[in-house]
């Protein structure tokens, strides 16, 4: 394919950069099962991060809700830890009401 009169390989002839694929490196280093487990773990962390952000954003009566949202974006473990704490707190409330 020509790009402004150059072949596609001529554009990158001056650069000797080989960018390995992340998933291929995971597969080569950890094998099939290891790479699948790592990718599932990363996926669940992303899902819990998004769930924590949405839970923090849904709190209308909390102190400094904007600060918590900013912290949750720039410090990804914060919403995950908050989500685990909130689940524990709700579990304690439900057990207290059942007695």
Backbone as ProteinMPNN parsed JSONL, in Angstrom:
{"seq_chain_A": "XXXXXXXXXXXXXXXXXXXXXXXXXXXXXXXXXXXXXXXXXXXXXXXXXXXXXXXXXXXXXXXXXXXXXXXXXXXXXXXXXXXXXXXXXXXXXXXXXXX", "coords_chain_A": {"N_chain_A": [[0.84, -1.173, 0.0], [0.599, 2.15, -0.857], [1.701, 5.119, 0.64], [1.573, 8.333, 0.443], [3.326, 8.096, -1.736], [5.236, 6.375, -0.76], [6.324, 3.102, 0.066], [4.803, 0.862, 2.417], [6.686, -0.328, 4.07], [8.858, 1.343, 3.893], [8.356, 3.525, 5.457], [8.942, 2.909, 8.097], [11.614, 2.22, 8.041], [13.787, 3.584, 9.154], [13.507, 3.189, 11.821], [14.227, 0.83, 14.244], [12.413, -0.671, 15.843], [10.884, -3.069, 17.723], [7.881, -4.0, 18.721], [6.662, -6.02, 21.046], [3.788, -8.104, 21.373], [1.577, -7.882, 24.088], [-0.13, -9.927, 24.99], [0.9, -12.103, 23.65], [3.433, -12.267, 24.83], [2.648, -12.863, 27.472], [1.548, -15.385, 27.021], [3.808, -16.778, 26.133], [5.461, -16.634, 28.383], [3.943, -17.639, 30.588], [2.383, -19.715, 29.695], [-0.601, -21.376, 28.417], [-2.732, -21.766, 30.332], [-1.847, -20.198, 32.496], [-1.721, -17.622, 31.333], [-4.414, -17.222, 30.675], [-5.561, -17.23, 33.256], [-4.312, -14.966, 34.393], [-5.295, -12.928, 32.705], [-8.046, -13.143, 33.208], [-8.068, -12.423, 35.908], [-7.173, -9.736, 35.711], [-9.306, -8.708, 34.227], [-11.46, -9.036, 36.062], [-10.55, -7.329, 38.092], [-10.762, -4.888, 36.736], [-13.548, -4.789, 36.343], [-14.465, -4.723, 39.032], [-13.288, -2.32, 39.774], [-14.661, -0.437, 38.172], [-17.234, -0.921, 39.188], [-16.871, -0.095, 41.834], [-16.339, 2.638, 41.449], [-18.805, 3.451, 40.4], [-20.44, 2.891, 42.594], [-19.385, 4.66, 44.5], [-19.987, 7.05, 43.232], [-22.703, 7.026, 43.372], [-23.405, 7.616, 45.943], [-25.165, 9.903, 47.657], [-25.309, 11.324, 50.017], [-22.825, 11.495, 51.19], [-19.683, 12.622, 52.609], [-17.711, 14.868, 50.827], [-18.098, 13.878, 47.978], [-17.097, 14.325, 45.388], [-14.331, 14.365, 45.754], [-13.883, 11.715, 46.492], [-14.532, 10.412, 44.106], [-12.569, 11.424, 42.382], [-10.279, 10.448, 43.694], [-10.787, 7.732, 43.357], [-10.441, 7.405, 40.648], [-7.758, 8.106, 40.164], [-6.383, 6.521, 41.974], [-6.548, 3.384, 41.679], [-6.872, 1.052, 43.463], [-8.435, 2.084, 45.543], [-11.377, 2.291, 45.038], [-11.918, -0.444, 44.853], [-11.217, -1.473, 47.34], [-13.026, 0.029, 48.858], [-15.414, -1.043, 47.872], [-15.307, -3.706, 48.78], [-15.314, -3.191, 51.542], [-17.843, -1.967, 51.756], [-19.534, -4.085, 51.047], [-19.015, -5.807, 53.199], [-19.963, -4.202, 55.303], [-22.705, -4.021, 54.636], [-23.385, -6.705, 54.895], [-23.036, -7.051, 57.648], [-25.092, -5.372, 58.565], [-27.359, -6.71, 57.581], [-27.197, -9.136, 58.988], [-27.53, -8.153, 61.547], [-30.168, -7.223, 61.502], [-31.539, -9.581, 61.157], [-31.506, -10.881, 63.568]], "CA_chain_A": [[0.0, 0.0, 0.0], [1.394, 3.369, -0.954], [1.308, 6.198, 1.533], [2.264, 9.502, -0.081], [4.389, 7.682, -2.635], [6.175, 5.477, -0.094], [5.81, 1.788, 0.436], [4.53, 0.817, 3.856], [7.886, -0.704, 4.814], [9.829, 2.428, 3.873], [8.039, 4.502, 6.501], [9.569, 2.507, 9.354], [12.959, 1.701, 7.827], [14.745, 4.245, 10.031], [13.264, 2.766, 13.193], [14.382, -0.605, 14.48], [11.639, -0.897, 17.062], [10.011, -4.239, 17.673], [6.952, -3.915, 19.845], [6.034, -7.335, 21.232], [2.408, -8.093, 21.835], [1.496, -8.212, 25.503], [-0.764, -11.231, 25.182], [1.844, -13.114, 23.176], [4.444, -12.421, 25.876], [2.037, -13.606, 28.572], [1.427, -16.784, 26.606], [5.139, -17.389, 26.073], [6.036, -16.708, 29.723], [3.139, -18.373, 31.564], [1.627, -20.796, 29.081], [-2.001, -21.098, 28.108], [-3.541, -21.661, 31.553], [-1.383, -19.036, 33.259], [-2.124, -16.369, 30.686], [-5.869, -17.092, 30.835], [-5.833, -16.852, 34.647], [-3.888, -13.579, 34.583], [-6.22, -12.045, 31.998], [-9.32, -13.154, 33.938], [-7.844, -11.617, 37.109], [-7.148, -8.326, 35.299], [-10.674, -8.358, 33.841], [-12.26, -8.874, 37.277], [-10.114, -6.097, 38.754], [-11.36, -3.777, 35.997], [-14.986, -4.772, 36.632], [-14.647, -4.251, 40.404], [-12.903, -0.91, 39.797], [-15.793, 0.308, 37.626], [-18.343, -1.05, 40.144], [-16.559, 0.768, 42.969], [-16.531, 4.032, 41.04], [-20.246, 3.725, 40.305], [-20.967, 2.911, 43.955], [-18.99, 5.917, 45.126], [-20.698, 8.15, 42.574], [-24.121, 6.93, 43.716], [-23.624, 8.099, 47.309], [-25.599, 11.296, 47.599], [-25.215, 11.979, 51.319], [-21.509, 11.29, 51.782], [-18.821, 13.8, 52.68], [-16.779, 15.036, 49.702], [-18.268, 12.846, 46.945], [-16.223, 14.586, 44.24], [-12.986, 13.943, 46.124], [-13.84, 10.252, 46.432], [-14.522, 10.0, 42.7], [-11.236, 11.734, 41.851], [-9.36, 9.46, 44.275], [-11.027, 6.407, 42.78], [-9.907, 7.36, 39.287], [-6.299, 8.167, 40.168], [-5.859, 5.446, 42.828], [-7.484, 2.293, 41.374], [-7.267, 0.156, 44.563], [-9.377, 2.724, 46.471], [-12.775, 1.847, 44.908], [-12.02, -1.889, 45.088], [-11.226, -1.632, 48.799], [-14.303, 0.568, 49.322], [-16.467, -1.992, 47.502], [-15.222, -4.827, 49.722], [-15.772, -2.671, 52.834], [-19.286, -1.741, 51.686], [-20.191, -5.401, 51.097], [-18.896, -6.273, 54.58], [-20.865, -3.384, 56.113], [-24.08, -4.44, 54.346], [-23.555, -8.035, 55.479], [-23.218, -6.861, 59.092], [-26.428, -4.812, 58.769], [-28.358, -7.754, 57.349], [-27.143, -10.073, 60.103], [-28.077, -7.463, 62.716], [-31.625, -7.154, 61.382], [-32.107, -10.925, 61.2], [-31.574, -11.34, 64.963]], "C_chain_A": [[0.887, 1.239, 0.0], [0.822, 4.442, -0.042], [2.143, 7.411, 1.161], [3.477, 9.106, -0.913], [5.415, 6.764, -2.01], [5.519, 4.127, 0.114], [5.653, 1.747, 1.954], [5.767, 0.436, 4.659], [8.902, 0.419, 4.849], [9.572, 3.451, 4.97], [8.812, 4.187, 7.773], [10.98, 1.97, 9.172], [13.976, 2.325, 8.771], [14.609, 3.798, 11.482], [13.425, 1.256, 13.293], [13.691, -0.938, 15.803], [10.752, -2.111, 16.836], [9.143, -4.201, 18.924], [6.283, -5.27, 20.002], [4.608, -7.183, 21.74], [2.348, -8.575, 23.277], [0.914, -9.607, 25.719], [0.159, -12.35, 24.717], [2.943, -13.334, 24.209], [3.884, -13.166, 27.08], [1.952, -15.09, 28.243], [2.788, -17.471, 26.614], [5.732, -17.565, 27.469], [5.274, -17.648, 30.655], [2.348, -19.537, 30.982], [0.167, -20.422, 28.911], [-2.817, -20.853, 29.369], [-3.138, -20.432, 32.363], [-1.82, -17.722, 32.651], [-3.631, -16.153, 30.789], [-6.208, -16.646, 32.256], [-5.446, -15.404, 34.927], [-4.869, -12.619, 33.92], [-7.595, -12.014, 32.663], [-9.207, -12.315, 35.209], [-7.851, -10.125, 36.78], [-8.551, -7.859, 34.914], [-11.55, -8.14, 35.071], [-11.847, -7.629, 38.055], [-10.714, -4.878, 38.069], [-12.85, -3.665, 36.303], [-15.242, -4.255, 38.047], [-14.278, -2.78, 40.541], [-14.059, -0.041, 39.3], [-16.989, 0.244, 38.587], [-18.109, -0.172, 41.369], [-16.749, 2.236, 42.643], [-18.021, 4.36, 40.963], [-20.897, 3.737, 41.687], [-20.611, 4.186, 44.689], [-19.732, 7.101, 44.522], [-22.174, 8.168, 42.961], [-24.425, 7.448, 45.119], [-23.95, 9.585, 47.279], [-25.368, 12.041, 48.912], [-23.845, 11.789, 51.967], [-20.739, 12.611, 51.814], [-17.864, 13.774, 51.489], [-16.949, 13.972, 48.621], [-17.362, 13.066, 45.734], [-14.791, 14.156, 44.524], [-12.856, 12.426, 46.048], [-13.81, 9.756, 44.992], [-13.159, 10.267, 42.08], [-10.209, 10.749, 42.396], [-9.542, 8.091, 43.639], [-10.509, 6.303, 41.356], [-8.387, 7.297, 39.309], [-5.644, 7.108, 41.046], [-6.793, 4.251, 42.658], [-7.79, 1.336, 42.528], [-8.309, 0.759, 45.506], [-10.817, 2.272, 46.259], [-12.953, 0.353, 45.135], [-12.075, -2.158, 46.592], [-12.537, -1.109, 49.378], [-15.44, -0.405, 49.033], [-16.48, -3.188, 48.454], [-15.714, -4.389, 51.104], [-17.284, -2.479, 52.844], [-20.053, -3.063, 51.713], [-20.153, -5.966, 52.51], [-19.871, -5.52, 55.487], [-22.324, -3.769, 55.884], [-24.37, -5.82, 54.926], [-23.789, -7.93, 56.985], [-24.604, -6.297, 59.4], [-27.504, -5.873, 58.606], [-28.367, -8.777, 58.476], [-27.716, -9.448, 61.365], [-29.591, -7.388, 62.679], [-32.267, -8.527, 61.488], [-32.267, -11.41, 62.636], [-32.734, -10.766, 65.698]], "O_chain_A": [[1.825, 1.336, 0.791], [-0.391, 4.639, 0.028], [3.312, 7.494, 1.537], [4.537, 9.72, -0.8], [6.386, 6.401, -2.673], [4.308, 4.031, 0.312], [6.295, 2.508, 2.677], [5.89, 0.835, 5.817], [9.738, 0.454, 5.752], [10.488, 4.17, 5.368], [9.286, 5.097, 8.454], [11.499, 1.318, 10.078], [14.939, 1.662, 9.155], [15.518, 4.015, 12.284], [12.831, 0.503, 12.521], [14.317, -1.421, 16.747], [9.974, -2.168, 15.883], [9.633, -4.353, 20.043], [5.434, -5.64, 19.192], [4.285, -6.232, 22.452], [2.993, -9.559, 23.639], [1.415, -10.373, 26.542], [0.194, -13.422, 25.321], [3.345, -14.473, 24.444], [4.569, -14.013, 27.653], [2.248, -15.942, 29.08], [2.906, -18.615, 27.052], [6.435, -18.544, 27.718], [5.89, -18.379, 31.43], [1.703, -20.272, 31.73], [-0.247, -19.304, 29.219], [-3.518, -19.845, 29.469], [-3.999, -19.706, 32.86], [-2.24, -16.809, 33.362], [-4.08, -15.022, 30.972], [-7.056, -15.772, 32.441], [-6.171, -14.691, 35.621], [-5.237, -11.604, 34.511], [-8.246, -10.969, 32.681], [-10.133, -11.581, 35.555], [-8.47, -9.337, 37.495], [-8.942, -6.737, 35.238], [-12.303, -7.168, 35.126], [-12.7, -6.944, 38.62], [-11.131, -3.934, 38.739], [-13.359, -2.562, 36.5], [-16.139, -3.437, 38.25], [-14.885, -2.064, 41.337], [-14.399, 0.965, 39.922], [-17.681, 1.244, 38.779], [-19.049, 0.431, 41.888], [-17.263, 2.996, 43.463], [-18.449, 5.424, 41.411], [-21.818, 4.518, 41.924], [-21.434, 4.738, 45.419], [-20.067, 8.052, 45.229], [-22.822, 9.211, 42.887], [-25.586, 7.693, 45.447], [-23.113, 10.414, 46.92], [-25.245, 13.265, 48.912], [-23.725, 11.913, 53.186], [-21.096, 13.578, 51.14], [-17.274, 12.735, 51.193], [-16.007, 13.219, 48.37], [-16.907, 12.101, 45.119], [-14.11, 13.64, 43.637], [-11.836, 11.91, 45.592], [-13.128, 8.775, 44.692], [-12.644, 9.434, 41.334], [-9.36, 10.264, 41.648], [-8.569, 7.373, 43.409], [-10.171, 5.208, 40.905], [-7.788, 6.524, 38.562], [-4.458, 6.824, 40.878], [-7.746, 4.115, 43.425], [-8.91, 0.828, 42.576], [-9.002, 0.018, 46.202], [-11.455, 1.887, 47.239], [-14.022, -0.081, 45.563], [-12.876, -2.968, 47.058], [-13.103, -1.721, 50.284], [-16.335, -0.574, 49.861], [-17.546, -3.629, 48.883], [-16.446, -5.126, 51.764], [-17.939, -2.794, 53.838], [-21.112, -3.149, 52.335], [-21.137, -6.54, 52.976], [-20.527, -6.122, 56.337], [-23.1, -3.837, 56.837], [-25.479, -6.076, 55.395], [-24.635, -8.634, 57.536], [-25.227, -6.695, 60.384], [-28.449, -5.935, 59.393], [-29.434, -9.239, 58.88], [-28.327, -10.146, 62.174], [-30.237, -7.48, 63.723], [-33.431, -8.63, 61.874], [-33.1, -12.279, 62.892], [-32.923, -11.059, 66.878]]}, "name": "protein", "num_of_chains": 1, "seq": "XXXXXXXXXXXXXXXXXXXXXXXXXXXXXXXXXXXXXXXXXXXXXXXXXXXXXXXXXXXXXXXXXXXXXXXXXXXXXXXXXXXXXXXXXXXXXXXXXXX"}
